[in-house]
Amino acid sequence: MSIAYGQFCPIAKAAEVLGERWTILIIRELLLGASRFNELQRALSQMSPTLLTKRLTQLQDYGLVMKREQPGQRRTEYFLTAAGKELQPVVVGLGEWGARWARGQMEDDDLDVELLMIDFRRRLNADALPGGSQIIRFTFEGLPVYPHWWIVVDDKGDSELCVDNPGKPADVTLISNLRTMTEIWAGDTTLRAAKTAGDLKISGNPVLVRTAASWLGIGLFAEVRPAGAA
């Protein structure tokens, strides 16, 4: 059942469209460049495929998303319409507010290695890497499922996220735990501080090790400090 407030206020009408569970996160992913169903499912791994399909259909009905079939291919892609794209400052503002006022202490249930690695991959600063292809390996200690991840960067700077060994030695390896890497992503600690505390080990190509802070892209809201923080 869809939300209905029975009010003519534009805020109420907008909330009817955007207030369903997961809806704003689907829009977040589409704004960040996801377009295929499996990309959305991967970034929203706790959302069932059935519910994702339902929400995408609702967003199409509201005129925020359009579905496009690729000619000659069995592939469907989803794109934001002009109305959907206009939500970008709303979503960014919501993220900034959340980072400042709703941050709180991260619970274990909030730690999502798949979303973390997806964002590390898409925010990777390939321009700061030495020329040529690079393989970056992440190992999460104590993680029972998917403890190893690889970001494979080709010589054009395009990258791919893998959970299977790409078959070549990594150029640089980061070994840590999920909480520490999430705190680095969130801006709650730095690579240097994590290394000093013994919570992060980086090894491999000395250039990549030395410049890790320049190519490892952290979260979009990492520079937003919690309210009351010094």
C-alpha positions as CSV (number, residue, x, y, z in Angstrom):
1,M,0.0,0.0,0.0
2,S,1.4,3.4,-1.0
3,I,1.8,6.2,1.5
4,A,-1.1,8.8,1.3
5,Y,-1.2,11.8,3.7
6,G,-4.4,13.3,2.4
7,Q,-2.9,16.8,2.3
8,F,-2.4,19.2,-0.6
9,C,0.9,20.5,0.8
10,P,3.7,20.0,-1.8
11,I,5.9,18.5,1.0
12,A,3.2,15.9,1.7
13,K,2.9,15.1,-2.0
14,A,6.6,14.7,-2.4
15,A,6.8,12.5,0.7
16,E,4.1,10.3,-0.9
17,V,6.4,9.7,-3.8
18,L,9.7,9.4,-2.0
19,G,8.7,8.1,1.4
20,E,8.4,4.4,0.6
21,R,11.2,2.3,2.1
22,W,14.3,2.0,-0.2
23,T,13.0,4.5,-2.7
24,I,15.5,7.3,-1.9
25,L,18.4,4.8,-1.9
26,I,17.4,3.6,-5.4
27,I,17.4,7.2,-6.5
28,R,20.8,7.6,-4.8
29,E,22.3,4.7,-6.8
30,L,20.8,6.0,-10.1
31,L,22.3,9.4,-9.5
32,L,25.7,7.7,-8.8
33,G,25.6,6.0,-12.2
34,A,24.0,2.6,-11.7
35,S,21.7,1.7,-14.5
36,R,21.3,-2.1,-14.5
37,F,19.0,-4.1,-12.2
38,N,22.0,-6.2,-11.0
39,E,24.0,-3.1,-10.2
40,L,21.1,-1.8,-8.1
41,Q,20.6,-5.2,-6.4
42,R,24.3,-5.4,-5.6
43,A,24.4,-1.9,-4.0
44,L,21.1,-2.6,-2.1
45,S,21.9,-6.2,-1.2
46,Q,19.4,-6.4,1.7
47,M,16.5,-5.5,-0.6
48,S,14.7,-8.4,-2.3
49,P,14.6,-8.5,-6.1
50,T,10.8,-8.5,-5.9
51,L,10.7,-5.3,-3.9
52,L,13.3,-3.7,-6.1
53,T,11.2,-4.5,-9.1
54,K,8.1,-3.0,-7.4
55,R,9.9,0.2,-6.4
56,L,11.3,0.7,-9.9
57,T,7.8,0.2,-11.4
58,Q,6.4,2.8,-8.9
59,L,9.2,5.3,-9.9
60,Q,8.3,4.8,-13.5
61,D,4.7,5.4,-12.7
62,Y,5.6,8.6,-10.9
63,G,7.7,9.8,-13.9
64,L,11.0,9.7,-12.1
65,V,12.6,6.7,-13.9
66,M,12.4,5.4,-17.4
67,K,13.2,1.9,-18.5
68,R,15.1,1.3,-21.7
69,E,15.6,-2.1,-23.5
70,Q,18.9,-2.4,-25.3
71,P,18.4,-3.2,-29.0
72,G,19.4,-6.7,-29.8
73,Q,20.3,-7.5,-26.2
74,R,18.5,-9.1,-23.4
75,R,19.3,-6.2,-21.1
76,T,17.2,-3.6,-19.5
77,E,18.6,-0.3,-18.1
78,Y,17.0,2.3,-15.9
79,F,17.6,6.0,-16.1
80,L,16.4,9.0,-14.2
81,T,14.1,11.4,-16.1
82,A,14.5,15.2,-15.8
83,A,12.2,15.1,-12.7
84,G,14.4,12.3,-11.2
85,K,17.7,14.2,-11.9
86,E,16.2,17.3,-10.2
87,L,16.3,15.3,-7.0
88,Q,20.1,15.4,-6.9
89,P,20.4,18.5,-4.6
90,V,17.7,17.0,-2.4
91,V,19.6,13.7,-2.0
92,V,22.9,15.4,-1.5
93,G,21.3,17.7,1.1
94,L,19.8,14.8,2.9
95,G,23.2,13.1,2.9
96,E,24.9,16.1,4.4
97,W,22.2,16.5,7.0
98,G,22.5,12.8,7.9
99,A,26.3,13.1,8.2
100,R,25.9,16.0,10.5
101,W,22.9,15.1,12.6
102,A,22.0,11.4,12.2
103,R,25.5,9.9,12.1
104,G,25.7,8.3,15.5
105,Q,27.8,5.3,16.3
106,M,27.9,2.7,13.5
107,E,26.4,-0.6,14.6
108,D,27.7,-3.9,13.3
109,D,24.5,-4.3,11.3
110,D,25.2,-1.0,9.5
111,L,28.5,-2.3,8.1
112,D,28.0,-3.4,4.5
113,V,31.2,-4.6,2.8
114,E,29.5,-4.8,-0.6
115,L,28.3,-1.2,-0.6
116,L,31.6,-0.1,0.8
117,M,33.6,-1.7,-2.0
118,I,31.2,-0.5,-4.6
119,D,31.8,3.0,-3.5
120,F,35.5,2.6,-3.2
121,R,35.5,1.4,-6.8
122,R,33.4,4.2,-8.2
123,R,35.3,6.9,-6.2
124,L,38.7,5.6,-7.0
125,N,40.9,8.4,-8.3
126,A,42.5,6.6,-11.3
127,D,44.3,9.8,-12.3
128,A,46.4,9.5,-9.2
129,L,47.6,6.0,-10.1
130,P,50.8,5.3,-12.0
131,G,50.3,4.7,-15.7
132,G,49.2,1.3,-16.9
133,S,46.8,-1.2,-15.4
134,Q,46.7,-1.8,-11.6
135,I,45.2,-4.4,-9.3
136,I,44.2,-3.3,-5.9
137,R,43.4,-6.0,-3.3
138,F,41.4,-5.5,-0.1
139,T,41.4,-8.2,2.6
140,F,38.9,-7.8,5.5
141,E,40.1,-9.7,8.6
142,G,37.4,-11.6,10.5
143,L,34.9,-11.3,7.7
144,P,33.3,-14.8,7.2
145,V,31.8,-14.1,3.8
146,Y,33.6,-12.3,0.9
147,P,36.7,-11.3,2.9
148,H,38.8,-10.6,-0.4
149,W,38.0,-8.0,-3.0
150,W,39.9,-6.7,-6.0
151,I,39.6,-3.5,-8.0
152,V,41.1,-4.0,-11.4
153,V,42.0,-0.8,-13.2
154,D,42.9,-1.0,-16.9
155,D,45.3,1.2,-18.8
156,K,42.4,3.6,-19.7
157,G,41.5,4.2,-16.1
158,D,38.3,2.1,-16.2
159,S,37.8,-0.1,-13.2
160,E,36.0,-3.3,-12.3
161,L,35.1,-4.7,-8.9
162,C,35.8,-8.5,-8.4
163,V,35.2,-11.0,-5.6
164,D,37.1,-13.6,-7.6
165,N,40.9,-13.6,-7.9
166,P,41.6,-11.9,-11.3
167,G,44.5,-14.3,-11.7
168,K,47.3,-11.8,-11.5
169,P,49.3,-10.6,-8.5
170,A,48.0,-7.5,-6.8
171,D,50.0,-4.3,-7.2
172,V,49.0,-3.2,-3.7
173,T,47.2,-4.9,-0.9
174,L,45.2,-3.3,2.0
175,I,44.6,-5.5,5.0
176,S,42.2,-4.3,7.6
177,N,38.8,-4.9,9.2
178,L,35.4,-3.8,7.9
179,R,34.8,-1.2,10.7
180,T,38.2,0.5,10.2
181,M,37.7,0.7,6.4
182,T,34.2,2.0,6.8
183,E,35.5,4.7,9.3
184,I,38.1,5.7,6.7
185,W,35.4,5.9,4.0
186,A,33.2,8.0,6.4
187,G,36.0,10.4,7.3
188,D,36.0,9.3,10.9
189,T,39.7,8.3,10.7
190,T,42.5,8.5,8.2
191,L,44.7,6.0,6.4
192,R,47.7,7.3,8.4
193,A,45.9,7.0,11.7
194,A,44.7,3.5,11.0
195,K,48.2,2.4,10.0
196,T,49.7,4.0,13.1
197,A,47.1,2.2,15.3
198,G,47.9,-1.1,13.6
199,D,44.4,-1.4,12.2
200,L,45.6,-1.2,8.6
201,K,48.5,-2.7,6.7
202,I,49.3,-1.6,3.1
203,S,52.0,-3.4,1.1
204,G,53.1,-3.7,-2.5
205,N,54.3,-1.2,-5.0
206,P,56.0,1.5,-2.9
207,V,54.6,4.3,-5.1
208,L,51.0,3.0,-4.6
209,V,51.6,2.5,-0.9
210,R,53.0,6.0,-0.5
211,T,50.2,7.7,-2.5
212,A,47.3,5.6,-1.2
213,A,45.5,8.6,0.3
214,S,45.4,10.3,-3.1
215,W,43.9,7.4,-5.1
216,L,41.6,5.7,-2.5
217,G,38.5,7.8,-2.8
218,I,36.6,8.2,0.4
219,G,32.9,8.9,0.9
220,L,31.1,11.8,-0.6
221,F,30.2,13.2,2.8
222,A,33.5,12.4,4.6
223,E,34.3,16.0,5.1
224,V,31.0,16.8,6.8
225,R,31.6,16.7,10.5
226,P,29.0,15.6,13.0
227,A,27.2,18.4,14.8
228,G,29.2,19.3,17.9
229,A,32.4,17.8,16.7
230,A,35.5,19.9,17.3
